[in-house]
Each structure stands twice: as C-alpha cells, then as structure tokens.
C-alpha cells in the first residue's frame, strides 16, 4: 500500500466455541494498523456459538515492511488471542483525478446523439500510469476523438487526456450511466456519473 494511504478492511472473526458466555475485555492492535469491531463490551458477553468481527486496516507511515499484532483479551481459557499482521508500504504512485465528477445532459430526442461533453483525466501522482480499462454504462457513448484510449505508453505525471461522451437515449425519461477507469496500480476504478433525459 502507498505510504500514507489506507487499505480496504480485512476481517478477523471471533467465534465462541465454548459452552459459556465470554467477556471480551479488550481489543487492540499495534504497528501501523488500526481496528474497529462489533464485539460486545463488558458487562455484555459473546454467547456460546456466537461470533463478532474485528475489521483491520493498514496505513503505512513509510516505505518498508511493517509487522503488528491484533490482541483480543477475554475471561476464558487461552486468553489473549493474537493474530499476526503484516503489510508493506511503497512509494507514491499514480493518483488519477477525473473532472468533472458528473456529467448532466440536456433533454434529448430518442435515438439522436447529444452534443459531446468532456471528462478530463489527470495523473496527479509521481509515476506514469497505464489506463488498463475505460468502460461506459447506460445510453452513453465514448467518442472516437477521445484521447485517453490512445495513451498506449501510459499517462505521464502531470499530464491529462480527454474522454468525450455523448448521450443517445433509447427510452423516455431519465437515464443514468457511468464512465469508469482502472489503472495498473489501483484495484478500485475512478468513476464519473452520467445522467440525461430521453424525450420524443
């Protein structure tokens, strides 16, 4: 994970396999990790055969490998429970920005393409980014004069490209869609929401 950024959550499930309720007295993590949980706090207890979840995130403060421990203290045998944690921080990389965040098209006759609107895609990071997939949903079209799909060598730092979108409604009423971009460093796509209204 890029230094200073937070990973998606990972879940540790706590399961009371005994015949008696268990009081969880504390839950903690160390290192560059953080936790939230839905486990009961005393005087409440975890009933037999019941479960609760601990959500772990990793936020590296530097570009190295980190180790940590999740510690769950309780009033039953075997306390505390521990889970080893590890993660690696890396240098900053591509940070894609898409502007604007929404495109709204004027009312448009069915089957007729609207005037084009543009989305600017910028690389605000520290390395060239490769746009691995550009997708669109709904009654919208990415036009051939868009420049992002021709960035075969990647989008350099501080550079930008354009996605040109038109709206061709196939039904009356409001239509919604989305443009999404994925890149070679980030699993989560960047998106722009699209909307327009079809009329006769």
Residue, then its C-alpha position, 0 to 999 in steps of 0.5 A: x500500500x502507498x505510504x500514507x494511504x489506507x487499505x480496504x478492511x480485512x476481517x478477523x472473526x471471533x467465534x465462541x466455541x465454548x459452552x459459556x458466555x465470554x467477556x471480551x475485555x479488550x481489543x487492540x492492535x499495534x504497528x501501523x494498523x488500526x481496528x474497529x469491531x462489533x464485539x460486545x463490551x463488558x458487562x455484555x458477553x459473546x454467547x456460546x456459538x456466537x461470533x463478532x468481527x474485528x475489521x483491520x486496516x493498514x496505513x503505512x507511515x513509510x516505505x518498508x515492511x511493517x509487522x503488528x499484532x491484533x490482541x483480543x483479551x477475554x475471561x476464558x481459557x487461552x486468553x489473549x488471542x493474537x493474530x499476526x499482521x503484516x503489510x508493506x508500504x511503497x512509494x507514491x504512485x499514480x493518483x488519477x483525478x477525473x473532472x468533472x465528477x458528473x456529467x448532466x445532459x440536456x433533454x434529448x430526442x430518442x435515438x439522436x446523439x447529444x452534443x459531446x461533453x468532456x471528462x478530463x483525466x489527470x495523473x496527479x501522482x509521481x509515476x506514469x500510469x497505464x489506463x488498463x480499462x475505460x468502460x461506459x454504462x447506460x445510453x452513453x457513448x465514448x467518442x472516437x476523438x477521445x484521447x485517453x484510449x490512445x495513451x498506449x505508453x501510459x499517462x505521464x505525471x502531470x499530464x491529462x487526456x480527454x474522454x468525450x461522451x455523448x448521450x443517445x437515449x433509447x427510452x423516455x425519461x431519465x437515464x443514468x450511466x457511468x464512465x469508469x477507469x482502472x489503472x495498473x496500480x489501483x484495484x478500485x476504478x475512478x468513476x464519473x456519473x452520467x445522467x440525461x433525459x430521453x424525450x420524443 
